[in-house]
Amino acid sequence: MLNLTKPLPPMRTSENDLSDIHVLGDETEAGAICADGRDLPAWLAASPRCKLLQQHRIIHAGIMVAKPPFEVLRRDQSGTFFLACFAGRGSILADGDRHEVTAGSACLLPPHTVNALRVGDSPSWSFAWVRYLEPRGTAPVATVNSPSRGDFDPAPLRAAIEGLGAELATGADSPAVQQLWVDLIQSYVLRFAAPIHGDDRVRRAWERVEADLGAKWSLDGIAAVSSMSAENFRKLCWKAIGRSPMKHLTFLRMRRATELFSTTEEKVETVARSLGYENPYAFSNTFLKWIGVRPSEFRDKEIGPR
């Protein structure tokens, strides 16, 4: 079983800068397994290592029992973050808004966006997590058709993480056994991120939208691509992805915007128009809400001031 300890609570940084925030609280307990020392907060530095996690681009996975005033914020997380709750409740920041995550549910936060977790007024929040490292240009675990939130049985994932921790604790050099646990962890994440059951009409509709994000899409227009009524498409979209259709359209546009700001020198106005925004100010406000910084700040952080 994974050994849960009380990590040293780091100091909170100012919310007026672009720094990350880690407030663990004196009563929070956590245990993790890390692939190596890359992209780790200080409180995970002493965690046991398993290099086999790198095969799936996992940089750490663990179990946490978070208690107030627990709060973590990553302004630009470098990979997909998966969280499965098995007790209590807390909240995540996704799609520009706060959403509660309770026992028997999970969330999948895509890379290169704001990742924010908070206990709030709950006595505790217990969850398993898996964190990936996905450089820009690589295919992330969270795809266009992955759900952002939904029902999920956390018990198998929790058992797999604890099983890997127990195997490492034995001190036995047994890569074959470790590989089994690592593959199980990955398979449980993929069970949520790439569900087998779904409506191909929804998938095809979003693939069509993603190919032309600058079009003036409406709910009726997207539903028409799927040959469904707007209401039926909306319901199936919620079931498959965990977002309303127009929220998912914004998600796709903001994800494309971060790619363009990272790889091109296009002006904000040009990027805005290419993604269907006639008003650059409205685009900038939407980008701020979803990504956490304005486009100019994001570009300066990615490739330096011009």
GUGU-275789 format. One line per field, with one value per residue: residue in three letters; residue number from 0; x, z, y of N, C-alpha, C, O in turn. Coordinates in steps of 0.2 Angstrom, whole numbers, plus 5000, padded with zeros to 4 digits. Each point is the difference from the previous one (the first is absolute). Layout:
// residues N
rest ALA	...
nr NUM	...
neast X	...
nup Z	...
nnorth Y	...
caeast X	...
caup Z	...
canorth Y	...
ceast X	...
cup Z	...
cnorth Y	...
oeast X	...
oup Z	...
onorth Y	...
END
This chain:
// residues 306
rest MET	LEU	ASN	LEU	THR	LYS	PRO	LEU	PRO	PRO	MET	ARG	THR	SER	GLU	ASN	ASP	LEU	SER	ASP	ILE	HIS	VAL	LEU	GLY	ASP	GLU	THR	GLU	ALA	GLY	ALA	ILE	CYS	ALA	ASP	GLY	ARG	ASP	LEU	PRO	ALA	TRP	LEU	ALA	ALA	SER	PRO	ARG	CYS	LYS	LEU	LEU	GLN	GLN	HIS	ARG	ILE	ILE	HIS	ALA	GLY	ILE	MET	VAL	ALA	LYS	PRO	PRO	PHE	GLU	VAL	LEU	ARG	ARG	ASP	GLN	SER	GLY	THR	PHE	PHE	LEU	ALA	CYS	PHE	ALA	GLY	ARG	GLY	SER	ILE	LEU	ALA	ASP	GLY	ASP	ARG	HIS	GLU	VAL	THR	ALA	GLY	SER	ALA	CYS	LEU	LEU	PRO	PRO	HIS	THR	VAL	ASN	ALA	LEU	ARG	VAL	GLY	ASP	SER	PRO	SER	TRP	SER	PHE	ALA	TRP	VAL	ARG	TYR	LEU	GLU	PRO	ARG	GLY	THR	ALA	PRO	VAL	ALA	THR	VAL	ASN	SER	PRO	SER	ARG	GLY	ASP	PHE	ASP	PRO	ALA	PRO	LEU	ARG	ALA	ALA	ILE	GLU	GLY	LEU	GLY	ALA	GLU	LEU	ALA	THR	GLY	ALA	ASP	SER	PRO	ALA	VAL	GLN	GLN	LEU	TRP	VAL	ASP	LEU	ILE	GLN	SER	TYR	VAL	LEU	ARG	PHE	ALA	ALA	PRO	ILE	HIS	GLY	ASP	ASP	ARG	VAL	ARG	ARG	ALA	TRP	GLU	ARG	VAL	GLU	ALA	ASP	LEU	GLY	ALA	LYS	TRP	SER	LEU	ASP	GLY	ILE	ALA	ALA	VAL	SER	SER	MET	SER	ALA	GLU	ASN	PHE	ARG	LYS	LEU	CYS	TRP	LYS	ALA	ILE	GLY	ARG	SER	PRO	MET	LYS	HIS	LEU	THR	PHE	LEU	ARG	MET	ARG	ARG	ALA	THR	GLU	LEU	PHE	SER	THR	THR	GLU	GLU	LYS	VAL	GLU	THR	VAL	ALA	ARG	SER	LEU	GLY	TYR	GLU	ASN	PRO	TYR	ALA	PHE	SER	ASN	THR	PHE	LEU	LYS	TRP	ILE	GLY	VAL	ARG	PRO	SER	GLU	PHE	ARG	ASP	LYS	GLU	ILE	GLY	PRO	ARG
nr 0	1	2	3	4	5	6	7	8	9	10	11	12	13	14	15	16	17	18	19	20	21	22	23	24	25	26	27	28	29	30	31	32	33	34	35	36	37	38	39	40	41	42	43	44	45	46	47	48	49	50	51	52	53	54	55	56	57	58	59	60	61	62	63	64	65	66	67	68	69	70	71	72	73	74	75	76	77	78	79	80	81	82	83	84	85	86	87	88	89	90	91	92	93	94	95	96	97	98	99	100	101	102	103	104	105	106	107	108	109	110	111	112	113	114	115	116	117	118	119	120	121	122	123	124	125	126	127	128	129	130	131	132	133	134	135	136	137	138	139	140	141	142	143	144	145	146	147	148	149	150	151	152	153	154	155	156	157	158	159	160	161	162	163	164	165	166	167	168	169	170	171	172	173	174	175	176	177	178	179	180	181	182	183	184	185	186	187	188	189	190	191	192	193	194	195	196	197	198	199	200	201	202	203	204	205	206	207	208	209	210	211	212	213	214	215	216	217	218	219	220	221	222	223	224	225	226	227	228	229	230	231	232	233	234	235	236	237	238	239	240	241	242	243	244	245	246	247	248	249	250	251	252	253	254	255	256	257	258	259	260	261	262	263	264	265	266	267	268	269	270	271	272	273	274	275	276	277	278	279	280	281	282	283	284	285	286	287	288	289	290	291	292	293	294	295	296	297	298	299	300	301	302	303	304	305
neast 5004	4992	5011	4992	5003	5005	4995	5011	4995	4997	5009	4993	4998	5008	4991	5007	5004	5010	5000	5008	4991	5007	4989	5009	5006	4997	4990	5004	4992	5011	4995	5011	4995	5011	4996	4996	5010	4997	5004	5010	4990	5001	4989	5003	5004	4993	4994	4993	5010	4995	5010	4998	5002	5011	5000	4998	5011	5001	4994	4989	5003	4989	5005	4989	5006	4993	5008	4990	5001	4997	5011	4994	5010	4994	5009	5009	4990	5008	4992	4998	4990	5006	4990	5005	4990	5007	5004	4990	5004	4999	5009	4993	5011	4989	5008	5009	4999	4994	5008	4989	5008	4992	4997	5009	5008	4997	5011	4995	5009	4994	5006	5009	4998	4992	5009	4989	5007	4990	5006	5006	4990	5005	4993	4994	5011	4992	5011	4994	5011	4996	5011	4994	5007	4995	5010	5003	4989	5000	5000	4993	5003	5004	4992	5002	5004	5010	4998	4991	4990	5003	4991	5001	5002	4998	4991	4993	4993	4990	4991	4995	4993	4989	4993	4996	4991	4990	4995	4995	4989	4995	4998	4990	5010	4991	5010	5005	5006	5011	5007	5002	5008	5011	5003	5003	5010	5009	5002	5005	5011	5007	5001	5008	5011	5001	4993	4999	4996	4995	4998	4998	4989	4999	5002	4992	4992	5001	4997	4989	4995	5001	4993	4992	5010	5004	4998	4993	5008	4994	4994	4995	5006	5001	4992	5001	5008	4995	4998	5004	4993	4995	4988	4995	5000	4991	4990	4998	4996	4989	4993	4999	4994	4989	4998	5000	4990	4991	4995	4992	4990	4993	4994	4991	4990	4994	4993	4990	4991	4996	4992	4990	4993	4996	4991	4993	5001	4994	4997	5002	5004	5011	5006	5001	5007	5011	4999	5001	5011	4990	4996	5007	4993	4993	5004	5002	4991	4997	5006	4996	4991	5002	5003	4992	5001	5005	4993	4996	4991	4990	4996	4995	4989	4992	4996	4994	5005	4990
nup 5000	4994	4999	5007	4992	5010	4990	4997	5009	4990	4998	5006	4990	4997	5005	5006	5006	4995	5010	5001	4999	5009	4999	5005	5005	5009	4997	4994	4995	5002	4991	5001	4990	5003	4992	5001	4996	4992	4997	5005	5003	5004	4999	4990	5004	5009	4992	5004	4999	4992	4999	5007	5010	5002	5004	5011	5000	5004	5003	4998	5009	5000	5010	4998	5009	4991	5004	5004	4992	5002	4998	4992	5000	4992	5002	5003	5002	5006	5007	4992	5001	5005	4999	5008	4998	5009	5000	5006	5005	4989	5001	4991	4997	4999	4991	5005	5000	5008	5002	5002	5008	4995	5011	4997	5005	4990	5002	4992	5006	4993	4991	5007	5010	5000	5007	4999	5009	5001	5009	5001	4996	4991	5005	4991	4998	4999	5000	4991	5002	4991	5003	4993	4994	5000	4997	5001	4997	5011	4996	5001	5011	5004	4999	4989	4999	5002	5006	5000	4996	5011	4995	5012	4994	5009	5002	4991	4997	5005	4996	4991	5002	5004	4991	4994	5004	4999	4989	4998	5004	4992	4993	4999	4998	5002	4994	5001	5009	5001	4995	5006	5008	4997	4997	5009	5004	4995	5003	5009	5000	4997	5009	5006	5001	5003	5003	5007	5011	4991	5002	4994	5003	5010	5001	4996	5007	5008	4997	5000	5010	5004	4994	5007	5005	4990	4999	4992	5006	4996	5009	4998	5001	5011	5005	4997	5006	5009	4994	5005	5007	4998	4999	4990	4992	5000	4997	4989	4997	5002	4993	4990	5000	5000	4989	5004	4994	5005	5008	4997	4998	5009	5004	4994	5003	5009	4998	4995	5006	5007	4995	4999	5009	5000	4993	5005	4990	4999	4992	5008	4997	4998	5009	5004	4994	5003	5008	4991	5001	5001	5009	4995	4999	4991	4990	4998	4997	4989	4993	5000	4994	4990	4995	5000	4989	5003	4992	5002	5007	4996	4994	5005	5003	4993	4996	5009	5009	4997
nnorth 4994	5005	5001	4998	5008	5002	5001	5000	5003	4997	5006	5006	4995	5008	5005	5006	4991	5000	5006	4992	4994	5003	4998	4997	5008	5006	5004	5009	4993	4998	4996	5000	5000	5000	5006	5011	5003	4993	5010	5000	4997	5011	5004	5004	5009	5002	5006	4992	4994	5006	4996	4992	5006	4999	4990	5002	4999	4989	5009	5000	4993	5003	5000	5002	5003	5002	5006	5002	5008	4989	5001	4997	5005	4994	5007	4993	4997	4995	5001	4991	5005	4991	5002	4994	5004	5001	5010	5000	5009	5000	5007	5000	5001	5002	4999	5001	4989	5006	4992	4999	4999	4994	4998	4995	5007	5003	5001	5006	5000	5006	4994	5002	4994	5007	5000	4998	5000	4995	5002	5008	5000	4997	4993	4996	4998	4993	5001	4996	4999	5005	4998	5007	4993	5010	4995	5011	5000	5001	4990	5008	5000	5010	4992	4999	4989	5005	4991	5007	4998	4995	4995	4999	4990	5006	4995	4999	5009	5001	4994	5005	5008	4997	4997	5009	5005	4995	5001	5010	5000	4994	5009	4996	4994	5006	5001	4990	4998	5003	4993	4991	5000	4999	4990	4995	5001	4995	4989	5000	5002	4992	4995	5005	4998	4990	5007	4991	5001	4998	5011	4990	4998	4994	4989	4993	4998	4992	4990	4997	4997	4989	4994	5001	5000	4999	4989	5003	4996	4993	5004	5009	5009	5004	5007	5010	5006	5004	5010	5008	4994	5010	5000	4997	5008	5007	4997	5000	5010	5003	4996	5005	5010	4999	4999	5010	4999	5006	4994	4992	5005	5002	4991	4997	5006	4997	4992	5002	5004	4992	4994	5004	5000	4990	5000	5006	5004	4991	5008	5007	5010	5000	5001	5010	5007	4999	5008	5007	5002	5002	4994	5007	5010	5000	5003	5011	5006	5000	5006	5011	5002	5001	5010	5008	4998	5009	5003	5010	5000	4999	5008	5008	4998	5002	5010	5001	5006	5006
caeast 4996	5004	5001	4997	5003	4998	5005	5001	4996	5004	4997	4996	5003	4995	4996	5001	5005	4999	5003	4996	4998	4999	4998	4998	4997	5004	4997	5000	5004	5001	5005	5001	5006	5002	5004	5007	5000	4998	4993	4997	5000	5005	4998	5000	5007	5003	4996	5004	5000	4999	5002	4995	4994	5001	4997	4993	5001	4998	5006	4999	4994	4999	4994	5000	4994	5001	4996	5001	4999	5004	4999	5005	4998	5005	4998	5001	5002	5004	4997	4994	5000	4994	4998	4994	4998	4997	4996	5000	4999	5004	4998	5005	4999	5000	4995	4999	4995	5001	4995	5001	5002	4998	5001	4998	5000	5007	5000	5006	5002	5005	5006	5001	4995	5000	4997	4999	4997	4999	4995	4995	4997	5000	5005	5006	4999	5004	5000	5006	5001	5005	5002	5004	5004	4998	5002	4996	5001	4998	4993	4999	4995	4993	4999	4994	4994	5000	4996	5004	4997	4995	5000	5005	5001	5007	5003	5006	5006	5003	5004	5006	5005	5003	5003	5007	5003	5001	5005	5006	5002	5004	5007	5002	5001	4996	4996	4994	4994	4998	4997	4993	4996	5000	4996	4993	4999	4998	4994	4994	4999	4998	4993	4996	5002	4998	4995	4999	4993	4999	4996	5005	4998	5003	5007	5001	4998	5006	5006	4998	5000	5008	5004	4998	4998	4999	4993	4995	4997	4994	4998	4996	5005	5004	4995	4998	5005	4999	4993	4996	4997	5004	4999	5003	5007	5002	5000	5005	5006	5001	5001	5006	5005	4999	4999	4995	5004	5004	5005	5006	5003	5005	5006	5004	5003	5005	5006	5004	5004	5006	5005	5002	5005	5006	5004	5000	5001	4994	4998	4994	4994	5000	4999	4993	4996	5000	4996	4993	4999	5000	5002	5006	5000	4996	5004	5004	4997	4999	5006	5002	4995	5001	5007	5002	5004	4998	5004	5006	5003	5001	5005	5006	5003	5002	5006	5004	4998	5003
caup 5000	4999	5006	5000	5005	5000	4997	5003	4996	4997	5001	4995	4996	4999	4995	4996	4995	4996	5004	5002	5007	5003	5007	5001	5006	5005	5001	4993	4999	4993	4998	4992	4996	4995	4994	5001	5004	4995	5001	5007	5006	5006	5005	4997	4998	5003	4998	4997	4993	4996	4994	4995	4999	4994	4994	4999	5002	5007	5004	5007	5001	5007	5004	5005	5005	5001	5005	5000	4994	4994	4993	4995	4994	4995	4995	4993	5002	4994	4998	5003	5007	5001	5007	5002	5007	5003	5006	5001	4994	4999	4993	4995	4995	4993	4996	5002	5006	5005	5000	5005	4999	5006	5000	4995	4994	4998	4995	4995	4998	4995	5001	4998	5002	5007	5004	5007	5004	5007	5005	5002	5007	5001	5005	4997	4993	4999	4992	4996	4994	4995	4997	4994	4997	4993	4996	4995	4994	5001	5001	5007	5002	4999	4993	4999	5002	5007	5004	5005	5007	4999	5005	4999	5006	5001	5004	4997	4999	5007	5002	4996	5003	5006	4999	4997	5005	5004	4997	5000	5007	5001	4998	4996	4993	4996	4995	4997	5005	5000	4993	5000	5004	4996	4995	5003	5002	4993	4997	5004	4997	4993	5000	5001	4995	4993	5001	4994	4997	4998	4993	4995	4997	5004	4999	4993	5000	5003	4995	4995	5003	5002	4993	4998	5006	4998	4998	5005	5002	5004	5002	4994	4995	5002	5000	4993	4997	5003	4998	5006	5002	5004	5007	5000	5000	5006	5005	4999	5001	5007	5003	4998	5001	5007	4999	4995	4994	4999	5004	4997	4994	5002	5002	4994	4997	5005	4999	4993	5001	5003	4995	4995	5004	5001	4994	4995	5002	4998	5005	5004	4996	4995	5003	5002	4994	4997	5005	5000	5005	4996	5005	5003	5007	5002	5000	5005	5006	5000	5001	5007	5004	4999	5001	5006	4999	4993	4995	5000	5005	4998	4995	5003	5004	4995	4996	5002	4997	4994
canorth 5006	5007	5003	5006	5004	5007	5004	5007	5005	5006	5006	5002	5006	5005	4998	5005	4998	4995	4994	4995	5000	4993	5000	4994	5000	4996	4993	4996	4994	4998	4996	5000	4997	5004	4997	5003	5006	5005	5004	4998	5005	4998	4995	4994	4999	4994	4994	4995	5001	4994	5002	4997	5004	5004	4997	5003	5008	5002	5003	4998	4998	4999	5001	5006	5002	5007	5003	5007	5005	4997	5003	4999	5004	5000	5005	4997	4993	4998	4993	4998	4998	4996	5000	4996	5001	4994	5002	5007	5004	5006	5003	5001	5005	4997	5004	5006	5000	4995	4994	4996	4993	4996	4993	4996	5004	5002	5005	4999	5007	5000	5004	5007	5004	5001	4994	5003	4995	5003	4997	5005	4999	4993	4998	4997	4998	4994	4998	4997	5004	4999	5007	4998	5005	5000	5006	5002	4996	4993	4999	4999	4995	5003	5002	5004	4997	4998	5003	5004	4997	4995	4995	4995	4996	5002	4994	4996	5004	5001	4993	4999	5004	4998	4994	5002	5003	4994	4997	5004	5000	4994	5000	4995	5003	4996	5004	4996	5001	5007	5001	4998	5006	5006	4999	5000	5008	5003	4998	5003	5007	5000	4998	5006	5005	4997	4995	4996	5001	5007	5001	5003	5006	5006	5000	5003	5007	5005	5000	5005	5006	5002	5001	5007	5003	5007	5001	5003	4994	5001	4993	4997	4999	4994	4994	4998	4996	4993	4998	5000	5006	5004	4997	4993	5000	5003	4994	4995	5003	5000	4993	4997	5004	5003	5007	5002	5001	5006	5000	4996	5004	5005	4996	4998	5006	5003	4995	5002	5007	4999	4997	5005	5005	4997	4998	5006	5007	5003	5004	4998	5001	4995	4994	5001	5000	4994	4995	5002	5006	5007	5005	4998	5001	4995	4994	5001	4998	4992	4997	5001	4996	4992	4998	5003	5006	5003	4997	5003	4998	4993	5000	5002	4994	4995	5001	5006	5007	5002
ceast 5004	5000	4998	5004	4998	5006	5001	4996	5004	4996	4996	5003	4994	4996	5000	5006	4998	5003	4995	4998	5000	4999	4997	4997	5004	4997	4999	5005	5001	5005	5000	5006	5001	5004	5007	4999	4997	4993	4997	4999	5004	4998	4999	5007	5003	4996	5004	4999	4999	5001	4995	4994	5001	4998	4994	5000	4997	5006	4998	4992	5000	4993	5001	4994	5001	4995	5002	5006	5002	4997	5007	4998	5007	4998	5000	5002	5003	4997	4993	5000	4993	4999	4994	4999	4997	4997	5000	4999	5005	4998	5006	4998	5000	4995	4999	4996	5002	4995	5002	5001	4998	5002	4997	5000	5007	5000	5007	5001	5005	5006	5000	4994	5001	4997	5000	4995	4999	4995	4994	4997	4999	5005	5006	4998	5005	5000	5007	5001	5006	5002	5005	5005	5000	5003	4995	5002	4999	4993	4999	4995	4993	4999	4993	4994	5001	4995	5004	4998	4995	5000	5006	5001	5008	5003	5005	5006	5004	5004	5006	5005	5003	5004	5007	5004	5003	5006	5007	5003	5004	5007	5003	5000	4996	4996	4994	4994	4998	4997	4992	4996	5000	4995	4992	4999	4998	4994	4994	4999	4997	4992	4996	5002	4997	4995	4998	4993	4999	4996	5005	4997	5002	5007	5001	4999	5005	5006	4999	5001	5008	5003	4998	4998	4999	4993	4996	4996	4994	4998	4996	5005	5004	4996	4998	5005	4999	4994	4996	4997	5004	4999	5003	5008	5003	5001	5006	5007	5002	5002	5007	5006	5000	5000	4994	5003	5003	5006	5006	5002	5005	5007	5004	5004	5006	5006	5004	5003	5006	5005	5002	5005	5006	5004	5000	5000	4994	4998	4993	4994	5000	4998	4992	4995	5000	4996	4993	4998	5001	5003	5006	5000	4996	5004	5005	4997	4998	5006	5002	4996	5002	5008	5004	5005	4997	5005	5007	5005	5002	5006	5007	5003	5002	5007	5004	4997	5002	5002
cup 5000	5007	5000	5006	5000	4997	5003	4996	4997	5002	4993	4996	4998	4994	4994	4995	4996	5004	5001	5008	5002	5008	5002	5007	5005	5001	4993	5000	4993	4999	4993	4998	4994	4995	5001	5004	4996	5003	5007	5004	5005	5004	4997	4999	5003	4999	4997	4992	4997	4992	4994	4999	4994	4994	4998	5001	5006	5004	5007	5001	5008	5003	5004	5004	5001	5005	5000	5003	4993	4994	4996	4994	4995	4995	4993	5001	4993	4997	5002	5007	5001	5007	5001	5007	5003	5007	5000	4993	5000	4993	4996	4996	4993	4996	5002	5007	5005	4999	5006	4998	5006	4999	4994	4993	4999	4995	4997	4998	4995	5001	4998	5001	5008	5003	5007	5004	5007	5004	5001	5007	5002	5005	4997	4993	4999	4993	4998	4994	4996	4996	4994	4999	4992	4997	4995	4993	5001	5001	5007	5001	4999	4993	4999	5002	5007	5004	5005	5007	4999	5005	4999	5007	5002	5003	4996	4999	5007	5002	4996	5002	5006	4999	4997	5006	5005	4997	5001	5008	5001	4999	4995	4993	4996	4995	4997	5004	5000	4993	5000	5004	4996	4994	5002	5002	4993	4998	5004	4998	4993	5000	5001	4994	4993	5001	4994	4997	4999	4993	4995	4996	5003	4998	4993	5000	5003	4996	4995	5003	5001	4993	4998	5006	4999	4998	5005	5003	5005	5003	4994	4995	5001	5000	4993	4997	5002	4998	5006	5002	5005	5007	5000	5000	5006	5006	4999	5001	5007	5003	4997	5002	5007	4999	4995	4993	4999	5005	4997	4994	5003	5003	4994	4998	5005	4999	4994	5001	5004	4995	4996	5004	5001	4994	4995	5003	4998	5006	5003	4995	4994	5003	5002	4994	4998	5004	5001	5005	4996	5005	5004	5008	5003	5000	5006	5007	5001	5001	5007	5005	4999	5001	5006	4999	4993	4995	5000	5006	4999	4995	5003	5005	4996	4997	5001	4997	4993	4999
cnorth 5006	5003	5008	5004	5007	5004	5007	5005	5006	5006	5002	5006	5005	4998	5005	4998	4994	4993	4995	5001	4993	5002	4993	4999	4995	4993	4996	4995	4998	4995	4999	4996	5004	4996	5002	5006	5006	5003	4998	5006	4997	4994	4993	4997	4993	4993	4994	5000	4994	5003	4997	5004	5004	4997	5003	5007	5002	5003	4999	4998	4999	5000	5005	5000	5007	5003	5008	5002	4997	5004	5000	5003	4999	5005	4997	4993	4997	4993	4999	4999	4996	4999	4996	5000	4994	5002	5008	5004	5006	5003	5001	5006	4997	5004	5007	5001	4995	4994	4996	4993	4997	4992	4997	5004	5002	5006	4999	5007	5000	5004	5007	5004	5001	4994	5003	4995	5004	4996	5004	4998	4993	4998	4996	4998	4995	4998	4997	5005	4997	5006	4998	5006	4999	5006	5002	4996	4992	4999	4998	4995	5003	5002	5004	4997	4997	5004	5004	4998	4995	4995	4995	4997	5001	4994	4997	5004	5001	4994	5000	5005	4998	4993	5002	5002	4994	4996	5003	4999	4994	5000	4995	5003	4995	5004	4997	5001	5007	5002	4999	5006	5006	5000	5000	5008	5003	4998	5003	5007	5000	4998	5006	5005	4998	4995	4997	5001	5007	5000	5002	5006	5006	5000	5003	5007	5005	4999	5005	5007	5002	5001	5007	5004	5008	5001	5002	4994	5002	4992	4997	4998	4993	4994	4997	4996	4993	4997	4998	5007	5004	4997	4993	5000	5003	4995	4995	5003	5000	4993	4998	5004	5004	5008	5001	5001	5006	5001	4996	5004	5005	4996	4999	5007	5003	4995	5002	5006	4999	4997	5005	5005	4997	4999	5005	5006	5004	5005	4998	5001	4995	4993	5000	4999	4993	4995	5002	5006	5006	5005	4998	5001	4994	4993	5000	4998	4993	4996	5001	4995	4993	4999	5003	5006	5003	4998	5003	4997	4992	4999	5002	4994	4994	5001	5007	5007	5001	5007
oeast 5006	4995	5003	5000	4996	5005	4995	5000	5003	4994	5002	5002	4994	5002	4997	5000	4994	5001	4994	5004	4996	5005	4995	4995	5002	5004	4998	5006	4995	5005	4995	5004	4996	5004	5005	4995	5000	4996	4994	5005	5001	5004	4999	5001	5004	5001	5005	4995	5001	4995	4999	4997	4996	4999	4998	4995	4998	5005	5005	4996	5005	4995	5005	4995	5004	4994	5005	5002	5003	4994	5005	4995	5005	4995	4996	5006	4997	5003	4998	5004	4995	5004	4995	5004	4995	4997	5005	4997	5002	4995	5006	4994	5006	4994	4995	4999	5004	4994	5006	4997	5004	5002	4994	4996	5005	4995	5005	4997	5005	5000	4996	4998	5004	4995	5005	4995	5004	4995	4995	5004	4997	5005	5005	4994	5006	4995	5005	4996	5004	4995	5005	4998	5002	4996	4997	5006	5000	4997	5003	4996	4996	5004	4997	4995	4995	4999	5006	5004	4997	5005	5002	5000	5004	5006	5006	5006	5006	5006	5005	5006	5006	5005	5005	5006	5006	5005	5005	5006	5003	5004	5005	4996	5002	4994	4995	4995	4994	4995	4996	4995	4995	4996	4996	4994	4995	4996	4995	4995	4995	4997	4994	4995	4999	5001	5000	4999	5002	5000	5003	5005	5002	5002	5004	5003	5002	5004	5005	5003	5002	5005	5003	4994	4997	4998	5001	4994	5001	5002	5001	4999	5001	5002	4999	4999	5002	4998	4996	5002	5005	5006	5004	5003	5005	5004	5003	5005	5006	5004	5003	5006	5005	5001	4998	5006	5006	5005	5006	5006	5005	5005	5006	5006	5005	5006	5006	5006	5005	5006	5006	5005	5005	5006	5004	5000	5000	5000	4997	4995	4994	4996	4997	4995	4995	4999	4997	4994	5005	5003	4999	5003	5001	5000	5002	5003	5001	5000	5003	5003	5000	5001	5005	5001	4997	5005	5005	5006	5006	5004	5005	5006	5005	5004	5004	4996	5006	5002
oup 5003	5003	4996	5006	4995	5003	5003	4994	5004	5001	4995	5004	5001	4995	4995	4995	5001	4996	5000	5003	4997	5003	4999	5000	4997	5001	5001	5003	4996	5004	4996	5004	4996	5002	5000	5003	5002	5002	5000	5001	5000	5002	5004	4998	4997	5003	4997	4997	5002	4998	4995	4994	4996	4995	4994	5000	5001	5000	5004	4996	5003	4997	5003	4997	5005	5000	4998	5006	4997	4998	5002	4997	5002	4996	4996	5000	4995	4996	5005	5003	4998	5004	4996	5004	4997	5003	4998	4995	5005	4997	5002	5000	4998	5002	4999	5002	4999	4999	5002	4995	5005	4994	4999	4995	5004	4997	5002	4996	5001	5005	4996	4996	5003	4998	5004	4997	5002	4997	5000	5005	5005	5000	5003	4998	4999	4997	5004	4997	5002	4997	5001	5002	4997	5000	4997	4999	4995	5003	5003	4995	4998	4998	5004	5002	5002	4999	5002	5005	4994	5005	4994	5005	4996	5001	5002	5001	5000	5002	5002	5000	5001	5004	5002	5001	5002	5004	5001	5001	5005	5003	4998	4998	4997	5000	4998	4998	4999	5000	4998	4997	5000	4999	4997	4998	5000	4997	4997	4999	4999	4996	4997	4997	4996	4999	4994	4994	5004	4997	5001	4998	4997	4999	4999	4996	4997	5000	4997	4996	4998	5001	4995	5000	5004	4999	5006	4998	5004	4996	4999	4997	4996	4997	4999	4996	4997	5002	5000	4997	5003	5004	5006	5004	5003	5003	5005	5002	5002	5004	5004	5001	5002	5005	4997	5000	4997	4998	5000	4998	4997	4999	5000	4997	4997	5001	5000	4998	4998	5001	4998	4997	5001	5001	4995	5006	4999	5006	4998	5000	4999	4996	4999	5000	4997	4998	5004	5001	4998	4997	5004	5003	5006	5005	5003	5004	5006	5004	5003	5005	5005	5003	5002	5005	4996	5001	4999	4999	5001	5001	4999	5000	5002	5000	4997	4994	4999	4995
onorth 5000	5001	5004	4998	5002	5001	5003	5000	5004	5000	4998	5004	4998	4997	5000	5004	4997	4995	5001	5003	4996	5001	4999	4996	4995	4995	4994	5001	5000	5000	5000	4998	5002	4996	4996	5002	5006	4996	4999	5004	4994	4996	4995	4995	4997	4995	5002	5003	4994	5003	5003	4999	5003	5003	5000	5004	5006	4996	4999	5002	4998	5000	5002	4999	5002	4999	5002	4997	5005	5001	5001	4999	5003	4998	5002	4999	5001	4997	5004	4997	5003	4999	5001	4998	4997	4996	5003	4997	5002	4998	5000	5002	4998	5002	5002	5006	4995	5002	4998	4997	5001	4998	5001	4998	4999	5002	4997	5003	4997	5004	5002	5005	4997	4997	5002	4998	5004	4997	4998	5000	4998	5002	5001	5000	5001	4999	5001	5002	4996	5003	4996	5006	4995	5005	4996	4999	4997	5004	4996	4998	4996	5005	5002	5004	4997	5006	4999	5000	5000	5000	4999	5003	4997	5000	4999	4998	5000	5000	4997	4998	5000	4999	4996	4999	5000	4998	4997	5000	5000	4996	5000	5004	4996	5001	5004	5002	5002	5004	5003	5002	5003	5004	5003	5002	5004	5004	5001	5002	5003	5001	5000	5002	5004	4994	5002	5001	5004	4995	5006	5004	5005	5006	5005	5004	5005	5005	5003	5005	5006	5004	5002	5002	5003	5006	5000	5000	5004	4996	4994	4995	4996	4994	4995	4995	4995	4994	4996	5005	4996	4999	4999	4997	4998	4999	4998	4997	4999	4999	4997	4997	5002	5003	4996	5001	5000	5003	5002	4999	5001	5003	5001	4999	5002	5002	4999	5001	5003	5002	5001	5002	5003	4999	4999	5001	5006	4998	4995	4996	4998	4997	4995	4996	4997	4994	4998	5001	5002	5005	4995	4995	4998	4996	4995	4997	4997	4996	4995	4997	4997	4994	4998	5003	4997	4997	4996	4999	4998	4996	4997	4999	4997	4995	5002	4999	4998	5003
END
